[in-house]
Amino acid sequence: MYIEDKYWNNYIGDTDDSLTLVEYLATKQKKESSVGEIFKDFELDTLNGNFKNQETSLMFVDSWKYMEICYAIDLIIDLAALLLECKVNKIVNLCELFGGDLEEITIPDVSITATSKEHEIINKVLMDFVAAPLTYDLNEMVPQKDMLEMAAVCKNLRKELYE
């Protein structure tokens, strides 16, 4: 996997929010999921572009359970990495990325798609995060040094995805 050695588990893909995203994709049991659908299901579309400091947790609720995302920026960064994997390899094998964490979950390889407008949003958010990572609510949980290192990793990710 392309992103596994460069980005995954290097401040990306190693949070509870990351596991929630994978569980969500597993629940959907679809071979293709769009960024727009993911944003809508987790209510990111209601934040009006303010992904820095959301008032409440973001939740996806289906008929039998709910899934919570604590930090919008975590979800957006993870999606950017998955989009890069799809750009390079067309699909993402989430079981391979998450190894033993997915033993009880059956999930098909998935392709994450995005419209040009959705790519613009992700690109803009990544640029903003790289420029000012300490302004995001994730800073409450992550030491400043790690936030700055995460921003450097995201800078490279954004460059590969959009330049």
Z-matrix of the N, CA and C atoms (Angstrom, degrees):
N
C 1 1.449
C 2 1.525 1 108.87
N 3 1.293 2 114.74 1 135.94
C 4 1.459 3 120.46 2 -175.22
C 5 1.530 4 112.20 3 -65.23
N 6 1.331 5 117.40 4 -48.19
C 7 1.467 6 119.61 5 -173.75
C 8 1.521 7 113.40 6 -77.37
N 9 1.313 8 116.55 7 -16.67
C 10 1.465 9 120.18 8 -173.99
C 11 1.524 10 111.97 9 -59.92
N 12 1.305 11 118.01 10 -46.09
C 13 1.459 12 120.87 11 -177.14
C 14 1.523 13 112.77 12 -81.05
N 15 1.322 14 117.96 13 -29.72
C 16 1.463 15 121.10 14 -173.86
C 17 1.527 16 114.13 15 -91.07
N 18 1.333 17 116.23 16 -38.62
C 19 1.458 18 118.82 17 -170.45
C 20 1.521 19 114.64 18 -126.87
N 21 1.317 20 116.10 19 -43.15
C 22 1.464 21 120.34 20 -172.07
C 23 1.519 22 110.37 21 -64.35
N 24 1.316 23 116.77 22 134.56
C 25 1.462 24 124.25 23 -175.94
C 26 1.523 25 112.29 24 65.58
N 27 1.305 26 116.05 25 20.74
C 28 1.458 27 123.09 26 173.23
C 29 1.531 28 106.15 27 -125.45
N 30 1.328 29 115.48 28 64.14
C 31 1.462 30 125.85 29 -174.45
C 32 1.521 31 113.05 30 76.26
N 33 1.307 32 117.83 31 -0.19
C 34 1.461 33 122.09 32 178.76
C 35 1.527 34 107.65 33 -128.74
N 36 1.334 35 116.19 34 134.92
C 37 1.451 36 120.15 35 174.64
C 38 1.510 37 115.82 36 80.43
N 39 1.307 38 118.04 37 9.49
C 40 1.460 39 119.25 38 -175.98
C 41 1.533 40 112.99 39 -123.83
N 42 1.329 41 115.22 40 34.74
C 43 1.461 42 118.95 41 -179.83
C 44 1.535 43 109.65 42 -120.86
N 45 1.316 44 115.04 43 168.86
C 46 1.465 45 119.49 44 173.34
C 47 1.526 46 110.75 45 -60.26
N 48 1.331 47 116.26 46 -36.00
C 49 1.463 48 120.12 47 177.75
C 50 1.528 49 110.85 48 -62.73
N 51 1.333 50 116.99 49 -35.06
C 52 1.463 51 121.43 50 177.75
C 53 1.526 52 110.47 51 -63.53
N 54 1.318 53 115.84 52 -45.35
C 55 1.463 54 119.97 53 178.44
C 56 1.523 55 111.48 54 -64.89
N 57 1.328 56 116.53 55 -35.37
C 58 1.464 57 120.29 56 176.81
C 59 1.526 58 110.51 57 -63.82
N 60 1.322 59 116.98 58 -41.70
C 61 1.464 60 120.57 59 178.20
C 62 1.529 61 110.48 60 -60.80
N 63 1.324 62 117.42 61 -43.24
C 64 1.460 63 120.70 62 179.33
C 65 1.528 64 110.69 63 -65.88
N 66 1.322 65 116.71 64 -42.07
C 67 1.465 66 119.87 65 177.92
C 68 1.529 67 110.33 66 -61.17
N 69 1.316 68 116.11 67 -40.98
C 70 1.462 69 121.43 68 177.01
C 71 1.534 70 110.43 69 -59.28
N 72 1.342 71 116.62 70 -49.21
C 73 1.458 72 120.50 71 179.98
C 74 1.530 73 111.16 72 -62.25
N 75 1.330 74 116.16 73 -36.75
C 76 1.468 75 120.42 74 177.41
C 77 1.525 76 110.82 75 -65.98
N 78 1.319 77 116.34 76 -40.98
C 79 1.458 78 121.06 77 179.17
C 80 1.530 79 110.94 78 -62.53
N 81 1.309 80 116.45 79 -38.27
C 82 1.464 81 120.95 80 -179.74
C 83 1.529 82 111.85 81 -66.59
N 84 1.325 83 116.92 82 -33.10
C 85 1.479 84 121.76 83 -179.45
C 86 1.525 85 111.69 84 52.15
N 87 1.339 86 115.89 85 44.59
C 88 1.453 87 121.18 86 178.37
C 89 1.523 88 109.14 87 -116.40
N 90 1.310 89 115.61 88 148.22
C 91 1.466 90 119.82 89 177.62
C 92 1.528 91 111.59 90 -81.38
N 93 1.337 92 116.24 91 -14.30
C 94 1.461 93 120.16 92 178.75
C 95 1.521 94 108.93 93 -140.43
N 96 1.317 95 115.76 94 131.30
C 97 1.464 96 121.62 95 175.46
C 98 1.515 97 108.21 96 -130.67
N 99 1.317 98 115.89 97 141.46
C 100 1.464 99 119.70 98 -179.33
C 101 1.529 100 110.37 99 -99.64
N 102 1.307 101 114.69 100 151.47
C 103 1.463 102 120.79 101 176.06
C 104 1.526 103 109.37 102 -59.35
N 105 1.322 104 116.74 103 -39.76
C 106 1.461 105 120.39 104 179.97
C 107 1.515 106 112.27 105 -60.17
N 108 1.318 107 117.01 106 -43.25
C 109 1.459 108 121.45 107 178.30
C 110 1.532 109 110.88 108 -64.21
N 111 1.319 110 116.73 109 -42.16
C 112 1.464 111 121.31 110 179.34
C 113 1.521 112 109.90 111 -64.82
N 114 1.342 113 117.71 112 -45.37
C 115 1.466 114 121.37 113 177.39
C 116 1.529 115 110.47 114 -58.67
N 117 1.326 116 116.47 115 -44.66
C 118 1.466 117 120.38 116 -178.89
C 119 1.521 118 110.97 117 -65.70
N 120 1.328 119 116.92 118 -47.31
C 121 1.460 120 120.23 119 -177.34
C 122 1.527 121 112.40 120 -62.39
N 123 1.327 122 117.71 121 -35.72
C 124 1.470 123 120.62 122 178.97
C 125 1.527 124 112.77 123 -96.09
N 126 1.327 125 116.42 124 8.76
C 127 1.458 126 123.73 125 174.55
C 128 1.528 127 113.90 126 66.22
N 129 1.319 128 117.96 127 21.32
C 130 1.458 129 120.00 128 174.73
C 131 1.518 130 110.56 129 -66.21
N 132 1.327 131 116.85 130 -27.10
C 133 1.456 132 120.74 131 178.75
C 134 1.526 133 112.20 132 -66.30
N 135 1.328 134 117.89 133 -16.86
C 136 1.471 135 121.10 134 179.15
C 137 1.530 136 112.62 135 -87.39
N 138 1.326 137 117.56 136 -5.91
C 139 1.464 138 120.96 137 -176.75
C 140 1.528 139 113.06 138 -84.49
N 141 1.325 140 116.78 139 -2.89
C 142 1.465 141 122.51 140 178.23
C 143 1.529 142 112.73 141 51.79
N 144 1.319 143 116.02 142 41.06
C 145 1.459 144 120.51 143 176.76
C 146 1.513 145 115.21 144 81.00
N 147 1.323 146 117.92 145 -3.03
C 148 1.467 147 120.55 146 178.65
C 149 1.527 148 109.43 147 -93.20
N 150 1.314 149 115.17 148 91.25
C 151 1.456 150 120.70 149 -178.20
C 152 1.522 151 111.90 150 -98.82
N 153 1.335 152 116.79 151 7.61
C 154 1.461 153 120.86 152 -177.40
C 155 1.521 154 113.03 153 -79.58
N 156 1.293 155 116.60 154 -50.23
C 157 1.459 156 121.31 155 -172.35
C 158 1.515 157 110.24 156 -140.63
N 159 1.314 158 115.61 157 85.49
C 160 1.460 159 117.87 158 179.19
C 161 1.524 160 109.59 159 -78.05
N 162 1.296 161 115.43 160 149.91
C 163 1.468 162 121.82 161 -177.68
C 164 1.528 163 112.58 162 -72.64
N 165 1.323 164 117.02 163 -38.03
C 166 1.463 165 121.75 164 -177.31
C 167 1.522 166 109.50 165 -133.93
N 168 1.305 167 115.05 166 168.09
C 169 1.461 168 119.61 167 175.23
C 170 1.523 169 109.33 168 -66.76
N 171 1.310 170 115.20 169 153.92
C 172 1.451 171 121.59 170 179.53
C 173 1.516 172 107.65 171 -97.67
N 174 1.323 173 116.24 172 131.95
C 175 1.461 174 119.19 173 -174.68
C 176 1.519 175 112.27 174 -129.45
N 177 1.314 176 113.17 175 142.63
C 178 1.451 177 121.67 176 168.43
C 179 1.522 178 105.83 177 -108.74
N 180 1.318 179 116.32 178 126.79
C 181 1.461 180 120.95 179 -179.44
C 182 1.521 181 107.90 180 -120.76
N 183 1.326 182 115.53 181 126.75
C 184 1.455 183 118.74 182 170.73
C 185 1.525 184 107.79 183 -118.61
N 186 1.285 185 117.28 184 -168.33
C 187 1.466 186 120.31 185 -171.23
C 188 1.522 187 113.96 186 -66.35
N 189 1.308 188 119.30 187 -19.04
C 190 1.463 189 118.62 188 -174.84
C 191 1.515 190 115.74 189 -126.91
N 192 1.324 191 119.02 190 -7.96
C 193 1.463 192 119.88 191 177.24
C 194 1.513 193 110.85 192 -163.51
N 195 1.320 194 114.77 193 169.60
C 196 1.453 195 118.89 194 173.34
C 197 1.518 196 108.84 195 -123.61
N 198 1.336 197 114.96 196 151.73
C 199 1.455 198 122.44 197 179.64
C 200 1.518 199 107.33 198 -125.65
N 201 1.314 200 115.75 199 134.27
C 202 1.455 201 121.21 200 -173.51
C 203 1.521 202 111.56 201 -115.87
N 204 1.322 203 115.40 202 135.70
C 205 1.458 204 123.19 203 171.67
C 206 1.522 205 106.57 204 -110.26
N 207 1.319 206 116.23 205 123.99
C 208 1.470 207 120.13 206 -177.54
C 209 1.525 208 112.47 207 -81.22
N 210 1.325 209 116.75 208 -36.57
C 211 1.466 210 120.61 209 -175.03
C 212 1.527 211 109.88 210 -130.96
N 213 1.310 212 115.89 211 118.51
C 214 1.462 213 121.50 212 -179.39
C 215 1.522 214 111.06 213 -57.66
N 216 1.317 215 117.35 214 -38.62
C 217 1.467 216 120.10 215 -177.77
C 218 1.526 217 111.17 216 -63.21
N 219 1.335 218 117.86 217 -34.39
C 220 1.471 219 120.29 218 176.06
C 221 1.525 220 110.63 219 -59.34
N 222 1.303 221 115.89 220 -46.90
C 223 1.463 222 120.98 221 -178.77
C 224 1.526 223 110.82 222 -63.47
N 225 1.317 224 117.03 223 -43.29
C 226 1.458 225 121.09 224 -177.87
C 227 1.529 226 110.77 225 -66.22
N 228 1.318 227 117.42 226 -42.44
C 229 1.466 228 120.57 227 179.02
C 230 1.529 229 110.50 228 -65.48
N 231 1.328 230 117.34 229 -44.28
C 232 1.462 231 120.16 230 177.42
C 233 1.529 232 110.80 231 -60.54
N 234 1.325 233 116.92 232 -43.22
C 235 1.470 234 120.21 233 177.87
C 236 1.526 235 111.12 234 -61.58
N 237 1.328 236 117.14 235 -39.58
C 238 1.467 237 120.46 236 178.30
C 239 1.524 238 110.54 237 -60.66
N 240 1.328 239 116.77 238 -42.41
C 241 1.464 240 120.35 239 178.55
C 242 1.530 241 110.38 240 -64.66
N 243 1.324 242 117.11 241 -42.95
C 244 1.464 243 120.09 242 178.91
C 245 1.533 244 111.07 243 -65.44
N 246 1.325 245 116.88 244 -36.63
C 247 1.466 246 120.49 245 175.85
C 248 1.526 247 110.87 246 -63.51
N 249 1.331 248 116.92 247 -38.91
C 250 1.461 249 119.97 248 177.76
C 251 1.524 250 110.34 249 -64.56
N 252 1.325 251 116.88 250 -43.11
C 253 1.471 252 120.01 251 177.28
C 254 1.525 253 110.22 252 -58.90
N 255 1.322 254 116.74 253 -42.36
C 256 1.471 255 120.64 254 179.22
C 257 1.529 256 111.25 255 -68.36
N 258 1.310 257 116.85 256 -33.72
C 259 1.467 258 120.38 257 176.86
C 260 1.533 259 110.25 258 -63.16
N 261 1.317 260 116.26 259 -39.77
C 262 1.456 261 121.27 260 -177.35
C 263 1.528 262 112.02 261 -82.84
N 264 1.336 263 117.08 262 -45.47
C 265 1.472 264 121.51 263 -171.75
C 266 1.529 265 115.09 264 -117.79
N 267 1.322 266 117.54 265 4.31
C 268 1.476 267 123.33 266 178.60
C 269 1.531 268 114.28 267 74.45
N 270 1.334 269 118.48 268 -28.86
C 271 1.463 270 121.82 269 -179.11
C 272 1.526 271 109.61 270 -139.92
N 273 1.326 272 114.43 271 167.97
C 274 1.457 273 122.26 272 174.42
C 275 1.523 274 107.54 273 -123.79
N 276 1.304 275 116.35 274 130.23
C 277 1.456 276 121.83 275 172.74
C 278 1.526 277 106.17 276 -96.87
N 279 1.319 278 116.35 277 93.78
C 280 1.460 279 120.74 278 -175.20
C 281 1.521 280 112.50 279 -65.74
N 282 1.309 281 117.47 280 -31.43
C 283 1.468 282 120.07 281 177.29
C 284 1.520 283 110.22 282 -62.28
N 285 1.312 284 116.59 283 -38.86
C 286 1.467 285 120.52 284 178.80
C 287 1.524 286 110.78 285 -67.25
N 288 1.331 287 116.84 286 -40.00
C 289 1.469 288 119.84 287 179.76
C 290 1.520 289 112.67 288 -66.93
N 291 1.327 290 116.55 289 -37.19
C 292 1.459 291 120.04 290 -174.02
C 293 1.515 292 114.20 291 -101.58
N 294 1.311 293 117.05 292 -2.26
C 295 1.460 294 121.05 293 173.96
C 296 1.508 295 113.86 294 49.64
N 297 1.318 296 116.80 295 -129.05
C 298 1.459 297 123.41 296 -175.52
C 299 1.510 298 114.67 297 -63.28
N 300 1.324 299 118.36 298 -16.95
C 301 1.468 300 120.28 299 -179.16
C 302 1.523 301 112.18 300 -67.59
N 303 1.332 302 117.70 301 -14.12
C 304 1.463 303 120.88 302 -175.24
C 305 1.523 304 113.34 303 -113.38
N 306 1.312 305 117.57 304 18.63
C 307 1.460 306 120.23 305 -175.82
C 308 1.532 307 113.23 306 -55.49
N 309 1.325 308 117.37 307 -35.64
C 310 1.459 309 120.25 308 -176.20
C 311 1.527 310 112.88 309 -94.64
N 312 1.320 311 117.23 310 -0.26
C 313 1.462 312 121.39 311 -176.76
C 314 1.524 313 109.04 312 -111.16
N 315 1.318 314 116.27 313 129.81
C 316 1.450 315 121.19 314 174.02
C 317 1.517 316 107.59 315 -100.70
N 318 1.310 317 116.18 316 121.43
C 319 1.456 318 119.73 317 -179.72
C 320 1.524 319 109.49 318 -138.92
N 321 1.313 320 116.55 319 134.61
C 322 1.457 321 118.53 320 177.18
C 323 1.527 322 109.94 321 -74.14
N 324 1.325 323 115.95 322 161.08
C 325 1.457 324 118.15 323 168.79
C 326 1.525 325 105.86 324 -57.18
N 327 1.305 326 116.71 325 143.32
C 328 1.459 327 119.28 326 -174.57
C 329 1.521 328 110.35 327 -128.62
N 330 1.293 329 114.65 328 146.40
C 331 1.457 330 122.19 329 173.40
C 332 1.525 331 106.97 330 -109.18
N 333 1.318 332 116.04 331 126.04
C 334 1.461 333 121.49 332 176.85
C 335 1.522 334 106.86 333 -99.27
N 336 1.325 335 116.54 334 125.74
C 337 1.458 336 121.48 335 -178.52
C 338 1.523 337 110.08 336 -115.77
N 339 1.319 338 114.98 337 157.71
C 340 1.465 339 120.49 338 177.95
C 341 1.519 340 109.37 339 -149.66
N 342 1.308 341 114.96 340 144.00
C 343 1.462 342 120.64 341 174.11
C 344 1.526 343 108.26 342 -76.73
N 345 1.309 344 116.83 343 168.81
C 346 1.468 345 119.82 344 178.05
C 347 1.527 346 110.41 345 -61.89
N 348 1.326 347 117.63 346 -36.65
C 349 1.470 348 120.52 347 178.08
C 350 1.539 349 110.51 348 -65.77
N 351 1.322 350 117.52 349 -41.18
C 352 1.467 351 120.69 350 178.31
C 353 1.527 352 110.92 351 -65.82
N 354 1.329 353 116.46 352 -38.21
C 355 1.469 354 119.58 353 174.80
C 356 1.526 355 110.32 354 -62.82
N 357 1.321 356 117.25 355 -40.39
C 358 1.474 357 120.91 356 177.92
C 359 1.522 358 110.77 357 -59.90
N 360 1.322 359 116.66 358 -43.38
C 361 1.467 360 120.90 359 179.73
C 362 1.525 361 110.15 360 -62.69
N 363 1.314 362 117.23 361 -48.25
C 364 1.474 363 120.40 362 -178.69
C 365 1.523 364 110.16 363 -63.83
N 366 1.316 365 117.56 364 -43.12
C 367 1.460 366 121.40 365 178.49
C 368 1.534 367 110.35 366 -59.64
N 369 1.312 368 116.46 367 -45.98
C 370 1.472 369 121.04 368 -179.62
C 371 1.533 370 110.91 369 -63.24
N 372 1.319 371 117.36 370 -43.29
C 373 1.466 372 120.80 371 179.83
C 374 1.526 373 110.20 372 -64.82
N 375 1.319 374 117.36 373 -43.38
C 376 1.469 375 119.77 374 178.23
C 377 1.524 376 111.42 375 -62.41
N 378 1.328 377 117.36 376 -42.54
C 379 1.473 378 120.37 377 177.66
C 380 1.520 379 110.54 378 -60.80
N 381 1.330 380 116.64 379 -42.81
C 382 1.456 381 120.65 380 179.65
C 383 1.527 382 111.25 381 -65.11
N 384 1.330 383 116.29 382 -43.59
C 385 1.462 384 119.99 383 179.38
C 386 1.528 385 110.88 384 -62.83
N 387 1.320 386 117.17 385 -42.54
C 388 1.461 387 121.10 386 179.27
C 389 1.528 388 110.18 387 -62.10
N 390 1.330 389 116.93 388 -40.10
C 391 1.468 390 121.17 389 -178.12
C 392 1.527 391 113.13 390 -73.53
N 393 1.344 392 117.08 391 -32.63
C 394 1.474 393 119.67 392 -174.86
C 395 1.530 394 111.40 393 -147.03
N 396 1.322 395 118.15 394 65.07
C 397 1.466 396 119.77 395 -176.18
C 398 1.526 397 113.90 396 -63.81
N 399 1.304 398 117.02 397 -28.31
C 400 1.469 399 119.76 398 -176.12
C 401 1.521 400 112.80 399 -75.54
N 402 1.334 401 117.84 400 -6.09
C 403 1.464 402 120.78 401 177.54
C 404 1.527 403 112.14 402 -87.89
N 405 1.321 404 117.63 403 -4.02
C 406 1.465 405 122.05 404 -179.89
C 407 1.527 406 110.40 405 -91.75
N 408 1.328 407 115.70 406 145.65
C 409 1.460 408 120.79 407 -177.38
C 410 1.521 409 113.47 408 -61.65
N 411 1.308 410 118.30 409 -19.57
C 412 1.461 411 121.86 410 175.32
C 413 1.530 412 110.63 411 -58.06
N 414 1.308 413 116.06 412 -25.80
C 415 1.466 414 122.33 413 178.79
C 416 1.533 415 111.87 414 -58.57
N 417 1.338 416 117.26 415 -22.41
C 418 1.471 417 121.23 416 177.97
C 419 1.528 418 111.55 417 -65.25
N 420 1.333 419 116.82 418 -28.29
C 421 1.464 420 121.89 419 -174.14
C 422 1.530 421 113.60 420 -107.47
N 423 1.315 422 117.02 421 -19.10
C 424 1.457 423 121.16 422 -172.74
C 425 1.522 424 109.27 423 -115.40
N 426 1.328 425 117.49 424 132.70
C 427 1.469 426 120.11 425 178.15
C 428 1.532 427 111.72 426 -58.54
N 429 1.317 428 115.94 427 149.96
C 430 1.458 429 122.10 428 -176.36
C 431 1.527 430 111.63 429 -54.65
N 432 1.308 431 117.87 430 -43.98
C 433 1.467 432 121.64 431 -179.67
C 434 1.530 433 110.54 432 -58.58
N 435 1.323 434 116.61 433 -43.68
C 436 1.465 435 120.75 434 179.30
C 437 1.521 436 111.69 435 -68.05
N 438 1.326 437 117.21 436 -36.28
C 439 1.471 438 120.00 437 177.75
C 440 1.531 439 109.82 438 -62.43
N 441 1.323 440 116.70 439 -41.76
C 442 1.464 441 120.22 440 179.86
C 443 1.531 442 111.31 441 -67.91
N 444 1.328 443 117.29 442 -38.82
C 445 1.462 444 120.41 443 176.15
C 446 1.529 445 110.76 444 -66.58
N 447 1.333 446 116.53 445 -39.29
C 448 1.458 447 120.75 446 177.27
C 449 1.530 448 110.29 447 -61.91
N 450 1.316 449 116.80 448 -40.21
C 451 1.463 450 121.10 449 178.30
C 452 1.529 451 110.66 450 -62.41
N 453 1.327 452 117.47 451 -38.34
C 454 1.463 453 120.65 452 178.41
C 455 1.531 454 110.94 453 -65.79
N 456 1.324 455 117.38 454 -40.33
C 457 1.463 456 121.30 455 176.98
C 458 1.536 457 109.49 456 -64.08
N 459 1.323 458 116.37 457 -42.72
C 460 1.471 459 120.83 458 179.78
C 461 1.526 460 111.68 459 -65.69
N 462 1.319 461 116.74 460 -31.89
C 463 1.463 462 120.33 461 177.19
C 464 1.534 463 109.64 462 -61.19
N 465 1.318 464 116.35 463 -46.15
C 466 1.467 465 120.46 464 178.79
C 467 1.526 466 111.52 465 -66.18
N 468 1.325 467 116.66 466 -41.42
C 469 1.456 468 121.62 467 177.64
C 470 1.530 469 110.57 468 -59.40
N 471 1.317 470 116.54 469 -49.17
C 472 1.467 471 121.28 470 179.49
C 473 1.525 472 111.21 471 -59.99
N 474 1.321 473 115.74 472 -42.42
C 475 1.460 474 119.51 473 -179.54
C 476 1.541 475 110.51 474 -61.65
N 477 1.323 476 116.87 475 -44.68
C 478 1.469 477 119.79 476 179.05
C 479 1.522 478 112.96 477 -66.01
N 480 1.302 479 115.49 478 -35.91
C 481 1.465 480 119.52 479 -176.64
C 482 1.528 481 112.08 480 -77.59
N 483 1.327 482 117.73 481 -34.04
C 484 1.469 483 119.27 482 -169.65
C 485 1.517 484 116.17 483 -122.53
N 486 1.305 485 119.35 484 -5.02
C 487 1.480 486 117.93 485 179.46
C 488 1.508 487 111.20 486 -112.33
